[in-house]
């Protein structure tokens, strides 16, 4: 099983599963985009075991490209882990202070944002496709964590996971205008004269949102693997019928 482990220390595990031809459905982790639900459950169980957790420790949301987020408690343990109808509804970001819960986010080209707070122990995941980015889900979440949860933004560490590259993320003027209207994404956009398409760097736009929320630049890391160009990537833009990566964050606790 191919998994990028970005952080694994005495407090946190942060990572992202990748496409793997030796696994069931190429290591697809998504119940909402699969051929065989049982295969996805098996893949998730294998991931859980590799992290020294159980599948019932997973918490998943039904992602809708919204700007909604949810504070996860122990009451949410296991939601969406084995079946979609128990997932947290209409939500694209999860965070928790609770230990030993595996917060999950699913992507195939969209930007996964995985984070932890060194001081409070809070961890979380964000699904930011272009719609989530123009709705500023990441910035809204971190402002909520700063204002409502009383976190210091300088205590956060951010991992932006593999996503569609600027080269492959080409859009028409309607999407370009939405990014332009953000007021801070211009340097992450170029126009391809030959195709009259705009190319946008969604990862760097999300990084800028983190910075605008007060998170120090040096505490933001980006995996520049392109999910379209890499053989280890699931790309919805390349194949509409594709699997999904699972990005995860865990606060370790005494087991």
C-alpha positions in Angstrom: 0.0 0.0 0.0 1.5 3.3 -1.1 1.0 6.1 1.5 2.8 9.4 1.8 3.5 9.9 5.5 4.2 13.6 5.9 4.5 13.7 9.7 4.8 10.9 12.2 6.1 12.0 15.6 5.2 11.4 19.2 2.0 13.6 18.9 0.6 13.4 15.3 0.3 11.4 12.1 -0.4 13.3 8.9 -0.5 11.6 5.5 -2.1 10.8 2.2 -2.7 7.5 0.4 -1.7 7.2 -3.2 -2.8 5.2 -6.2 -1.2 1.7 -6.2 -1.7 -0.9 -8.9 -0.9 -3.8 -6.6 -4.0 -3.0 -4.4 -7.7 -3.5 -4.8 -9.1 -0.9 -7.2 -5.6 0.6 -7.2 -5.9 1.6 -3.6 -9.1 3.6 -4.1 -10.4 4.8 -0.7 -13.8 6.3 -1.7 -17.1 4.6 -1.1 -18.8 7.2 -3.3 -16.6 6.5 -6.3 -15.9 2.8 -6.6 -16.9 -0.4 -8.3 -17.0 -2.6 -5.2 -17.8 -1.3 -1.7 -16.2 -4.3 0.0 -12.8 -3.6 -1.7 -12.9 0.0 -0.4 -13.6 -1.2 3.1 -10.7 -3.7 2.8 -8.3 -0.9 1.6 -9.4 1.3 4.5 -8.9 -1.5 7.0 -5.4 -2.0 5.6 -4.6 1.7 6.0 -6.0 1.7 9.5 -3.8 -1.3 10.5 -0.7 0.4 9.0 -1.4 3.4 11.3 -2.0 1.1 14.3 -5.7 2.0 14.4 -9.1 0.3 13.6 -11.4 1.2 10.8 -13.9 2.3 13.4 -11.5 5.1 14.4 -12.1 6.8 11.1 -14.4 9.8 10.7 -15.5 10.7 7.2 -17.8 13.4 5.7 -20.1 13.5 2.7 -18.1 16.2 0.8 -20.2 18.6 -1.3 -17.7 21.4 -2.3 -19.1 23.5 0.4 -17.4 25.8 2.9 -18.9 23.9 5.9 -16.8 22.5 8.7 -17.5 20.3 11.6 -15.9 19.9 15.1 -15.5 16.1 15.5 -16.1 14.6 19.0 -15.9 11.0 20.2 -19.6 10.7 19.3 -18.6 10.9 15.7 -16.2 8.0 15.9 -16.7 5.6 13.0 -19.0 7.9 11.0 -18.7 7.2 7.3 -16.0 4.6 7.9 -17.9 1.5 6.5 -20.9 3.1 4.8 -21.7 6.4 3.3 -25.1 7.0 5.0 -23.4 7.5 8.4 -21.0 10.1 7.2 -21.1 13.7 8.4 -23.4 15.4 6.0 -22.6 18.3 3.7 -19.2 19.0 5.1 -15.7 19.6 3.6 -13.5 20.2 6.6 -13.2 18.3 9.9 -11.2 19.2 13.0 -10.9 17.7 16.5 -9.0 17.9 19.8 -9.8 14.2 20.5 -7.0 11.7 20.4 -7.0 8.5 18.3 -9.6 9.6 15.7 -8.5 9.4 12.1 -10.0 12.4 10.3 -10.4 11.7 6.6 -10.7 13.8 3.4 -11.0 12.4 -0.1 -9.6 14.0 -3.3 -8.8 13.3 -7.0 -7.2 16.6 -8.2 -8.7 18.8 -5.4 -6.4 20.2 -2.8 -6.2 18.4 0.5 -5.2 20.5 3.5 -4.0 18.5 6.5 -3.0 20.3 9.7 -2.1 20.1 13.3 -1.6 22.5 16.2 1.5 22.0 18.3 0.1 23.7 21.4 -3.6 22.7 21.6 -3.2 19.3 19.9 -6.0 20.1 17.4 -5.8 18.3 14.1 -7.9 18.6 10.9 -8.4 18.0 7.2 -9.9 20.2 4.5 -11.1 19.3 1.0 -10.6 22.3 -1.3 -11.4 21.8 -4.9 -11.7 25.0 -6.9 -15.2 25.6 -5.6 -14.0 25.3 -2.0 -11.1 27.6 -2.8 -13.2 30.4 -4.2 -15.5 30.0 -1.2 -12.4 30.3 0.9 -13.1 27.3 3.1 -9.5 27.0 4.4 -9.3 30.7 5.4 -12.8 30.6 7.0 -11.9 27.5 9.0 -8.6 28.9 10.3 -10.3 32.2 11.2 -12.9 30.1 13.1 -10.2 28.2 14.9 -8.5 31.5 15.8 -11.5 33.4 16.9 -13.9 30.7 18.3 -11.5 28.0 19.4 -8.9 30.6 20.6 -6.0 28.9 18.7 -2.9 30.9 17.9 -2.4 30.7 14.1 1.4 30.6 14.6 1.0 27.2 16.3 -0.4 25.5 13.2 1.6 23.4 10.8 0.0 22.8 7.4 0.6 20.1 4.8 -0.9 20.7 1.4 -1.2 17.3 -0.3 -0.8 16.2 -3.9 -3.3 17.8 -6.3 -3.8 18.9 -9.9 -0.9 21.0 -11.1 -1.3 24.5 -12.7 -0.2 23.0 -16.0 -3.2 20.6 -16.0 -5.7 22.8 -14.2 -7.1 24.8 -17.2 -10.4 26.6 -17.0 -12.6 29.0 -18.9 -13.2 32.6 -18.1 -16.1 32.0 -15.7 -13.8 30.1 -13.2 -10.9 32.5 -13.8 -13.1 35.4 -12.8 -14.0 33.7 -9.5 -10.3 33.3 -8.7 -9.5 36.9 -9.9 -12.2 38.2 -7.6 -10.5 36.8 -4.6 -8.0 39.7 -4.9 -4.9 37.7 -4.1 -4.7 34.9 -6.7 -3.5 36.8 -9.7 0.1 35.7 -9.5 -1.1 32.1 -9.5 -2.9 32.4 -12.9 -1.7 32.6 -16.5 -3.5 32.7 -19.8 -2.4 30.2 -22.5 -2.6 32.1 -25.7 -2.9 29.1 -27.9 -5.9 27.6 -26.2 -7.4 30.8 -24.6 -7.6 28.8 -21.4 -6.6 30.1 -18.0 -4.3 27.9 -15.9 -4.6 28.2 -12.1 -2.4 27.0 -9.3 -5.0 25.9 -6.7 -2.3 24.7 -4.3 -0.6 28.1 -4.1 -3.9 29.9 -3.8 -4.8 27.7 -0.8 -1.3 28.4 0.6 -2.0 32.1 0.3 -5.3 31.6 2.2 -3.4 30.0 5.0 -0.9 32.9 5.1 -3.7 35.4 5.1 -5.2 33.6 8.1 -2.0 34.2 9.9 -0.1 30.9 9.6 3.6 31.4 9.1 4.8 30.6 5.6 7.7 28.4 6.9 5.1 26.1 8.6 3.3 25.4 5.3 4.6 22.5 3.2 3.3 21.5 -0.3 3.5 18.1 -2.0 3.8 19.2 -5.6 3.0 15.8 -7.0 0.5 16.3 -9.9 -2.4 13.9 -9.6 -2.9 14.0 -13.4 0.7 13.6 -14.4 1.9 11.2 -11.7 1.2 7.5 -12.1 0.5 7.5 -8.4 -2.3 10.0 -8.7 -6.1 9.6 -9.1 -7.3 12.3 -11.5 -10.9 13.1 -12.1 -9.9 15.5 -14.9 -8.1 12.6 -16.6 -10.6 9.9 -15.9 -14.1 10.8 -14.6 -14.4 7.2 -13.3 -11.5 7.3 -10.9 -10.7 6.4 -7.4 -9.8 8.8 -4.6 -6.9 9.5 -2.3 -7.5 9.6 1.4 -5.7 12.4 3.4 -5.7 11.9 7.1 -4.7 13.5 10.4 -4.5 11.9 13.8 -3.7 13.2 17.2 -2.0 10.4 19.0 -3.1 9.4 22.5 -2.6 6.7 25.0 -4.0 3.5 23.6 
